[in-house]
Amino acid sequence: MVVVSFDQFRGDYPRQFEAVFPTQGGFRRLMKEGATFTSCRYEHANNITGPGHATLLTGCYPARTGIVGNDFCDVMKGRCGYCAQDTNGIFSAANLRVPTLGDLLRKRSSASKVIGIAIKDRAAILMAGRSATACVWYDAAGRRWTSSAAYPQPPWLRGLNTTVNADRYVGATWTPIVASDRPDSVDGEGAFPGGTNAFPHRILDPSHPKFMASVLISPFSMEMLFDATKQVIDRERLGRDAAPDILCVGVSTTDYAGHVFGPDSREVQDMYARADRHVANLVDHLDRTVGRANYVLAVTSDHGVAPIPEIIQRQAEQQRATIDAGRIREVEIQTRIDSALSKIFGQLAPGTSYVREIFEPSIYLNWDRLGSAEPHRVVDATVRAVASHPGIGIALNAEAIHSGVRPSAIDDKTWSYIRHSTFAGRTGDVVMYPKQYWIIGGNAATHGTPYDYDRWVPMMIFGGGTSAATYDDECAPVDLAPTLARMLGLDLGEVDGRPLPLNTPTRRRR
């Protein structure tokens, strides 16, 4: 079983970019010959990398996985940290509170192999789980593929670094591979490291401090990942004996580029045209080495993405309309909180704050500085301060979420998404989400909200006897793990997803 997650692959992209896919054997083949679910949406609100990848192979929302963000504070452990590191700083799945599909497979069959590979460590780790036989990612600082003490060191890792590395792209230039009517340079897009927002984009000299950034944001890092993935399939001889194997692939390049250039850019369009080639080559490789009947390939994503607010504002103005869109800086939220709490609980010393951390959507308060203040007064005042920002749409006391008391201003579905994202002891004292079309942070485009553009992702399942069909029924990424578990004859236990109706003739098809 091969699960490929294209980071920041929004649900409308497969059809939107279909006209520029350069092959018939990539995404087009998956949509034509496999099962395609056109209405697949995350049912949690914190749609970012860590929570999304933890969901895919566990079948559980963040409320069960405990992965409420890429970073979070853990009250029980008394520390704040990264989602894919343990208390000793070792990269691992120690924070994941439920088993992955691979964990359960390894428990049943020690001969089975479970491997995670990605550019981002958290993508590989949170999909593969604690029991992976190998888990590798690309260390940008060290310019090498690496792993950690939490996993067995694969014998092929040194060879992988010799044959697949960033050095081969020194001086390379990223130019579009397909013709497009999209404008190349749009005010509001970010710039390529060391360059502009217009093609061509040149990889920087290795001595430049942004050399690795230029490689990671370019399609060359995606090429590295797929080259490495094929080597792993061959060196581990995956799928070639009676024991089933699982390979998890996290394509992080698409997220890096999406944050810089935005979803409507020519760069993102070209990135997915190139991704189409890689999917076609992967399918061909699996057909040759494993055989179509002997593998299942699932292609999906960890989250979608919002449009660049400045661009949609300008587009609306050109149509003599108005869209309430904008961006929020974390410091603006912190300043409002400190100002409000200082009036009630006393002025702060210079350089200090009542805010311990802001890891969207969570705000963690600095209780050491609040002394004997009544917690409910502190949190209520914080909620009011956050809600006073014109770009904030939702500000909630986390205790109210835990209690299940839905505010009348929040609809039932959005409330359920927020509750699915909340884990007691890890979610902050206050939870905030921007208004629709507002984003938090300095990236040109980003994600992390309960809105459709962040929740909607592709879901394609191909091979292994899966019949060709397009399903318009609503489903969710939590359904992927139960679907694959059913194929493997594994019991996931109590999870939030349900098996997808593959090969069920009663479902609507195109």
Buried (B, 14 or more C-beta within 10 A) or exposed (E): BBBBBBBBBBBBBBEBBEEBBBBEBBBBBBBEBBBBBBEBBBBBBBBBBBBBBBBBBBBBBBBBBBBBBBBBBBBEEEEEBBBBBBEEEEBBBBBBBBBBBBBBBBEBBEEBBBBBBBBBBBBBBBBBBBBBBBBBBBBBEEBBBBBBEBBEEBEBBEEBBEEBBBEEBEEBEBEBEBEBEBEBEBEBBBBBBBBEBBBEBBBBEBEEEBBBBBBBBBBBBBBBBBBBBBBBBEBBEBBBEEEBBBBBBBBBBBBBBBBBBBBBBBBBBBBBBBBBBBBBBBBBBBBEBBEBEBBBBBBBBBBBBBBBBBBBBBBBEEEEEEBBBBBBEBEBBBBBBBEBBEEEBEEBEEEEBBBBBBBBBBBBBBEEBBEEBEEEEBBEBBBEBBBBBEBBBBBBBBBBBBEEEBEEEBEEEBBBBBBBBBBEEBBBBBBBBBBBBBBBBEBBBBBBBBBBBBBBBBBBBBBBEBEBBBBEEEBBBBBBBBBBBBBBEBEBEEBBBBBBBBEEEEBEBE
